[in-house]
């Protein structure tokens, strides 16, 4: 990471390029097998993917019907059935109007082409964001990104994009504060993942980043209101947000396998939402206190970045395994700072290896064993970081 004692090596990005090329090859191979009929017909290029939401949204923007996304779930799903047929898999819209500013070009292409372009372009952004987070990315660290890359391709989600925005915001706050603020402003399309960023920026007195993020956020709201109408924002608040709360309370099955929060763990163990949510909130208060302590204890910006991402995922009840792109990168890079002189794997390194691989571990263990690993490993990781820096004191202000 930024303070890795290893000197930069020639071609530092080559392991990331290999990881990215591997991810694209996996996608292309899956498309080929899908075309040859090796999978269930249409498994890869399927409308039973979250990407169907993004593509449909961009089509609605071009047809002048963007407000249909913010008039209630029934209205939105009727649009999905009109495009994908009466047997279209259930999907719901969960994003603010500002998200449409990032996805509108998808409607210029067919569904299958736009899916491949979206995943490929956002993967490149993600790998570039990882490259600016570290002085040197070793091949073994890049390999730990493969579970996240594979998971995001499988779910056809926006995890590459969201992970890149978080990494840009954290990684550029020293050297390019205006760009860091822009990335943080764009991250407000998934606001639950950036809950702790204001605390970090205030503690480190990153005034330029704060100003830039504020301007970017206001600009997104104003521009989306101008293009789609102020009704899009009122509809988001009165229709979309309540429906997503309903989804979080009532949805079960594979949805619970993807939730990485304590709330998800309790729901997976059979607890009802009305009981699980207050217990989660109590735990979130503890996690918030631990994060506040980490700001005081951790001596460098890399440790603070990792603590922020871990604590954010412990605090919000609504984060899923494909939201772990920034976590996977920061945990993989941190694991290689824990190497012992004899290169033997120690428990600290092993823990952060497992955290980096959570995008696939979480789903596979939850689906097969009924246990949510994420909150357990994340709690252990945050606790270990606090213990590791217990006797150190950072200098005040930006580091």
Secondary structure, DSSP 8 states (H G I E B T S, - for coil): -TT-SS---TTTTHHHHHHHHHHHHHHHHHHHHHHHTSSSTTSSS-SSSTHHHHHHHHHHHHTT-GGGGGS-HHHHHHHHHHHH-TT---------GGGHHHHGGGGGS-HHHHHHHHHHHHHHHHHHHHHHH-S---HHHHHTTHHHHHHHHHHT-SHHHHHHHHHHHHHTTTT-HHHHHHHHHHGGGGGGGGTTHHHHHHHTT-HHHHHHHHHHHHHHHHHHHHHH-HHHHHHIIIIIHHHHHHHHHH--THHHHHB-SHHHHHHHTT--HHHHHHHHHHHHHHHHHHHHHHHHH--SHHHHHHHHHHHHHHH-S--BGGG-HHHHHHHHHHHTTS--TT----HHHHHHHHHHTHHHHHHHHHHHHS---HHHHHHHHHHHHHHHTTT----SS--
